[in-house]
Amino acid sequence: MTQERTDSPLTPRQQRAEDRRSAAALPYRPADGSRWGAGTALVILVITLALLVVLRIVLPATLGDTQLADLILWTVFYGGILVAMGVVCKRLGTGSWVTDFGLQFRWFDVFIGLGSAIGIRLVAGMIDGVVITLMGGAPKSNMAPPAPEIGWVVLNSVIAVAIVAPFCEELLFRGLLLRGFRNTILRGRSAGAMRGGVATPSTSRRRTAAVVSVGVSALLFAAVHLYEGWGSPVTMVTLGLSILVLGVVNGVYAATTKRLGPGIWTHVWFNGMAAATVIVTAMS
């Protein structure tokens, strides 16, 4: 007598784990239906930077160097980034921020971010020591002193610096720019086939795409922050190198995990440590 053996169906949790293993085994390629790449990403970067320049000229001229001007600046600037990302996702992408940009979190990302931020801060300290020895002088803080009113401190020194900025900047540099360069390189000359889900990028092309996209997005990320140290060469060098390290680490996370979660949390902790230092120093 033979007994027929049947496999029990997978639970939802087991199915999700199986889907993740299957996705990890496949070579990365641009999502089906995605029509944006490096060109689109660079255009969005230029537009957002132009918006920042306009805001930094107009707001001080009309409102002066006030906390209200700072609030309007970061609200409009980061809001503009989110609007631009939404347009790209809807018009040129799949319509999903998870699929197009990797905007996805796991519960352990917060701990990855904390450990990474501490490590980057230690590396930044060593960089500062070497640069100061070679160039002389001391770098200045790239953060403005906090306001005396607690409400403005919460808005402009905590929410803006440690929450909104990391979220929006990771979306722009690792979600849009990194993936934009990677998409363009992986598509190569067979863009039509890639969008149709037929062609598979070679191993060498995937490696090139990973290295170039992580490197270029990190360099642009660092370059964009250099203005914060304007007027102090030692600050520009130390700030640029520290931000470059942060960009490389978060780029590697984005490229290997296909998610922005670890990088966003790393950026949150990194900025949060700087904000806490400035606030505590001002209060003491």
N, C-alpha and C positions, 0 to 999 in steps of 0.2 A: 504494500500500500504506500503510495507516494503522497506527500503533503506539499501542496503548492506554497511557495514562499513569496511573499510580497513585501516590498519595501514600504515602511511607514512614511507618510508625507512629512516634509520638513516643516518645522515650526517657522513662524515669521522671522524670528531671530536667526535661526540657522540659515534661512534663505538669504537674508541680508548678508550674512558672513560669507556664504557661497558666492553671492554676486560680487562682493568685494574682492574675493580671491580670483574670480574670473576676470574682473576688470584689471587687477594688478598684473595678471599674466599676459595681457594684451599690450602691444606697443601703443604708446599715446599717439593719437592723431586728432586733428581738429574735429569738433563735434559736427555731425551731419546737420546741415542747415546753417552752419556758421559761415558768414561771408566777410568777416573782418580780419584784419591782420596788422602788421607793423605800421602801415600807412595810416589807417584809421586811428590807431593808438597814439601816434605822434601828433596827428592833427588835434586830437582831444587834449593832449598835453599842452600844446602851444596855446590853444584857446583858454584853458584853465589858467595858465601862467599869465596870459594877457589880462584876464579878469583880475588876477591878484595884483598886477601892476596898477591897473586902473583904480582898484579899491584903495591901494596904499597911497595913491596920489589924491584921490577925491575925498576920502573920509577925513584925513587929518586937516585938509584945507577947509572943510565945512564944519566938522565937529571938534577939531583939535585933537590933541593927544589924550583921549579920554577912554574910560572903560566901555562906554557905549559904542564908540567907534570900533574898538576891538571886537565887541560882541557882534556888531553888524558885519564886520570884515569876515570873521570865521564862519558866521552863519551863511552869508551869501557865497563865499568861496567854496566851502565844503558842500553846501547845497548844490552849487553849480556842478561839482564833480559828480554827485549822485544823479542829477538830471541827465548829464552827458552819458553816464554809464547806462542809465535806463533807456536812452534813445538808441545807443549801440545795441543793447540787448534785444530790444523790440524790433528795430528796423533791420539790423544786420546779423543778429544772432538767433538763438533758438527760443528766446523769450524766458529762459530760466537763468537766474543769476548763479545758481549752483553749477549748471552745465557750462555756461559761458565763461564765468570768472572763478569758479571754485569756491564760492561763498558758502562754506559749510564748516560746522564746528563739531568737535567731540568733547566729552566731559573732561578728558585728560589734557586738552590743549592748554588749559590755564596753568598746569604744572610744567608742561614743556616750555611755555612762555616764560614762567618765572625763572626756571633754571637757565634758560638761554639768555635772558636779560641780565642776570647776575654775571654770567660768563662774559657777555659783551661789555658790560661795565668794567670788569676787571681788565679786559684787553684794552678798552679805551683809556683806562688809567695808565697802562704801560705805554701806550701810544703818546699820551700827553707828556709823560716823563721824557721820552726820547726826543720829541719835537721841541720841548722847552729847553732841553740841554743843547740841542743843535741851533735853535733860532733865538733863544733868550726871551725874556719877557714871560708874561703869564696870560693864558687865554681868559677871555671874559665869558660870562654866561650868555647863551643865546636866548634866554628867557627873560622877559620883562619882570621887574619886581612886582609882587602881588599887591592888589589894592588893599587899603586898610579895612574896607567893608567886607564882611564875611560872604555876603551874597555875590559880590563880584569875584571873590576868590574862588568860590565854588563854580561859577559860570566860566570865567576866563582862564583860570589857572588849573582847574581840575577837569571839568567836563570837556572843555575845548582841547586841552593839551593831552590829557591822559585817556580820553575815550573817543571823541569825535575825530581828532586828527589821525590816530592810528587806524581806525576803521576805514576812513575815506582814503588815506594815503596808501594803505595796503591794497585796497580795491583798484586804485589808479595805477600803481607801479607794479604790483604782482598779479593783480587780476586782469588788467587791461594791457599794460606794456609788455610784461613778461610773456603772457600768452599770445599777444599780438605778434611779437618777433618769432616765437616758437611756431605759431600757426603758419606764418609766411615761409619759414625755412622748411618746415615739414611738407608743405604743399609742393614746393619746388615748381617744376614745369607741369606737373600733372595735377594742377589745381582742380580741374573739373572732376577727375577721378577721385581725388581726396574728398571733395565735398559729397560725392556720391557714395562714399564709404567703400570704394573698391581697392584703391591702391594702398599698399602698406609701406611706410617709410623704412628705408634701410637702417641698419644699426648705426652706421657712421653718421647718417643724417640725423638720427634721433640724438646722438651724442653731441653733434654740432649744435643742434637746436637748443639742447639743454644748457650747454656752456655759454653760448652767445646770449640767449635770452636772460639767463641769470646775471651775467656780467654786464650787459648793456643796461638792463633795468636798474641794477645797483649803482652803476656809474651815473645815470641820469638822476636817480634818487639823491645821491650825494651832491651832485652839481646844483640841483634845485635848492638845496639847503644852504649853500655857501653864502648867500646874501645875508644870512642871519649873523655872520661874523664879519661883515663888511667894515673896513677900516682898521682891522686888527689881523695882520697876516698870520700870526701864530694861532689865533682863534679859527680862522678859515681852514688852516691845515689840520688842526686837531679835530675840529668839528667835521670836516669833510671825510677824514679817514675813519672816524668813529661811525658816522652815518653809512659809510661804504661797507663797513663790517656788518652793521645791522642789515643793510640791503642784501648782502651776499647770503647771510644766514637765513633770512626770510625768503629769499629767492630759492634757496636749496629746499626749504620746507615746502614751498609752493610747487616746485617741480617734482619732488619725490612723493609727496602725499596727495597731490592734485587738489589740495584744499588750502584756503587762506587762514583757517582757524589757528594753527600754531604760530604763524607769522603775525597775525593781528594781536594775539595775546602777548607775544614777545615784545611787540611795539608798545602795547599798553603798559606793560611793566617797565620797559625802558624809559618811556616818557614819564610815567608815574614816579619813578625814582628821582628823575631830574626835577619834576614839579615839587615833590616833597622836600627835596634839598633846598630849593629856592624859598619855599614857604617857611620852613623851619629856620633858615638863616635870617630871613626878614623879621621873624618874630623874636629872635634871640637878641 
